[in-house]
Amino acid sequence: MNKKRKIKIKIISDFISYFLLLIIIGFVRIIPYKLAIYIGRFLGAFCFHIVRVRRNIVLKNLDIAFGNSKTKKEKIEIAKNSYMNFAMTIVEIIKIPYSKPEFIKQIVQIDDLDKIETLRGENKKNNFIGLTAHLNNWELLGAYLAQIDYPLCVIAKPIHNQMVDTLLNKIRNKLGYEVFYSGDPLKEMIRKSRDGKILSFLADQDARRDGIFIDFFGTPASTFVGPAVFMKLLDLPLLNIFIVRQNIFKHKILVKDILYFPQDKDKEEAIKEITEKHIKILEEVIREYPEQYFWFHKRWKTQKDKTKIYQ
């Protein structure tokens, strides 16, 4: 297949995906919240059992992560629940921007807000860097923090479908936070941080050749160093923060460890140490809530010896 034909097929495919997403958004917006969540759960299970999109990748990732510590039956159950959780997350992302402002506080609980308040200091003059992961509804985490006056600037990778990416960013703006891409001007990110916006990272996906290799569930994974680099650049602490689902309708924010950039080590060694620490924290959370992690990504795709883990 020649290059022009591939481009044409991608454009058509992207348009169809975008059009279908608009239909889904229109439908979800007009039905009651709880009904939408139940439909999302059903569709998640349907995708796992019938459509089976990325099912082999999910099960492969679970094999890598848990090995013989979990049975095949347990891994299949985790995988199924992961599909259902992600489908519910999509429904929530669609519904919440069009809900009443107080709705987010009704479905999200946070117990350790004092940790964040201490970091920000009196009159919120101080700042920090936020680090989360593709765990449960990470978009809801940003929306909740923005609503309690902790505005975020999320540094993320763009979605390949530009139309879907633009639509998602419009939703994010409605939720109260901004998005930067990793290739955007550094000066603008620094300015936002100094203006009081909290730079936040989702740094748990394959970094390809741009990352360093850190053990993740005992297997080396190419990992982004952006959080540690910005800690050094801005002289700010790093807050590990996640959101988990307590039941079908309720969520809880977990405020984990605060990390500080080591001053007694050279830069490269310190960056590796910080990266190892935050990956370890993430791994502990995933072990507790494995069904809520985004197992659909080829996390271990890049290997030092170029071994092909995924077929």
Residue pairs with C-beta under 8 A, 6 or more apart in sequence:
14 160
14 161
14 162
14 163
14 164
15 163
17 161
17 164
18 161
18 163
18 164
18 167
21 164
21 167
22 167
24 94
25 94
28 36
28 91
28 94
28 95
29 94
29 95
29 98
31 39
33 95
33 99
34 249
36 91
36 94
36 95
37 88
37 91
37 92
37 248
37 249
38 248
39 91
40 84
40 87
40 88
40 90
40 91
41 84
41 87
41 88
41 248
43 87
44 80
44 83
44 84
44 85
44 86
44 87
44 88
45 80
45 83
45 84
47 53
47 83
47 87
48 55
48 79
48 80
48 83
48 84
49 80
54 296
55 79
56 311
57 295
57 296
57 297
57 298
57 310
58 79
58 82
58 83
58 295
58 296
59 75
59 76
59 79
60 309
60 310
61 295
61 297
61 298
61 299
61 300
62 70
62 75
62 78
62 79
62 290
62 295
63 75
64 217
64 219
64 299
64 300
64 309
65 217
65 286
65 290
66 74
66 75
66 217
66 290
67 218
70 78
77 291
78 290
78 291
78 295
79 295
81 291
82 290
82 291
82 292
82 293
82 294
82 295
82 296
85 136
85 245
85 291
85 292
86 294
86 296
88 137
88 245
88 248
89 136
89 137
89 139
89 140
92 137
92 139
92 140
93 137
93 139
93 140
93 171
94 171
96 103
96 104
96 140
96 143
96 175
97 171
97 174
97 175
101 147
104 140
104 143
104 144
104 147
105 144
105 147
107 249
107 250
107 251
108 140
108 144
108 243
108 250
108 251
108 252
108 253
109 246
109 250
109 251
109 252
109 253
110 144
110 252
110 253
110 255
111 252
111 253
111 255
112 254
112 255
113 148
113 255
115 239
115 255
115 258
116 150
116 239
116 241
116 255
119 126
119 128
119 237
119 239
119 258
120 126
120 127
120 128
120 150
124 149
124 196
127 193
127 194
127 196
127 198
127 234
127 236
128 198
128 236
128 237
128 238
128 239
128 258
129 193
129 198
129 199
129 200
129 201
129 227
129 230
129 231
129 234
129 236
129 237
129 238
129 239
130 145
130 152
130 198
130 199
130 200
130 201
130 238
130 239
130 241
131 200
131 201
131 203
131 227
131 238
131 239
131 240
131 241
131 278
132 138
132 141
132 200
132 201
132 202
132 240
132 241
132 242
132 243
133 202
133 203
133 204
133 242
133 282
133 285
133 286
133 293
133 294
134 202
134 204
134 205
134 293
134 294
134 297
135 242
135 243
135 244
135 282
135 285
135 286
135 289
135 292
135 293
135 294
136 242
136 243
136 244
136 245
136 251
136 289
136 292
137 243
137 245
137 251
138 202
138 243
139 171
139 172
139 175
140 243
140 251
141 241
141 242
141 243
141 253
142 152
142 154
142 172
142 175
142 176
142 177
142 200
143 175
143 176
143 177
144 243
144 253
145 151
145 152
145 177
145 198
146 152
146 175
146 176
146 177
147 176
150 198
151 176
151 177
151 178
151 196
151 197
151 198
152 177
152 178
152 197
152 198
152 199
152 200
153 177
153 178
153 179
153 180
153 189
153 192
153 193
153 197
153 198
153 199
153 200
154 172
154 177
154 178
154 179
154 180
154 200
154 201
154 202
155 179
155 180
155 181
155 182
155 189
155 199
155 200
155 201
155 226
156 179
156 180
156 181
156 182
156 202
157 181
157 182
157 205
158 165
158 181
159 165
159 168
169 179
172 178
172 179
178 192
178 197
180 188
180 189
180 192
182 226
189 199
189 230
190 233
190 234
192 199
193 199
193 230
193 234
193 236
199 230
199 234
201 224
201 226
201 227
201 230
203 223
203 224
203 226
203 227
203 278
204 279
204 282
204 299
205 224
205 297
205 299
206 221
206 222
206 297
206 298
206 299
206 300
206 301
206 302
207 222
207 223
207 224
207 225
207 302
208 222
208 301
208 302
209 222
209 302
210 222
210 224
211 222
211 223
211 224
211 225
211 302
212 222
212 223
212 225
212 271
212 272
212 275
213 220
213 221
213 222
213 223
213 304
214 220
214 221
214 223
214 272
214 275
214 276
214 279
215 221
215 276
215 279
216 223
216 279
216 283
216 299
216 300
217 283
219 300
220 300
220 303
220 304
221 279
221 299
221 300
221 302
222 301
222 302
223 275
223 279
225 271
225 272
225 275
227 238
227 274
227 275
227 278
228 238
228 261
228 270
228 271
228 272
228 274
228 275
229 271
230 236
231 237
231 238
231 259
231 260
231 261
231 274
232 261
232 267
232 270
232 271
235 261
237 258
237 259
237 260
237 261
238 258
238 259
238 260
238 261
238 274
238 278
239 255
239 256
239 258
240 256
240 257
240 258
240 259
240 278
240 281
240 282
241 253
241 254
241 255
241 256
242 253
242 254
242 256
242 282
242 285
243 251
243 252
243 253
243 254
244 251
244 252
244 254
244 285
244 289
244 292
245 251
245 289
245 292
246 252
254 285
256 281
256 285
257 277
257 281
259 274
259 277
259 278
261 270
261 274
262 269
262 270
262 273
262 274
265 273
286 293
298 309
298 310
300 309
300 310
301 309
301 310
303 309
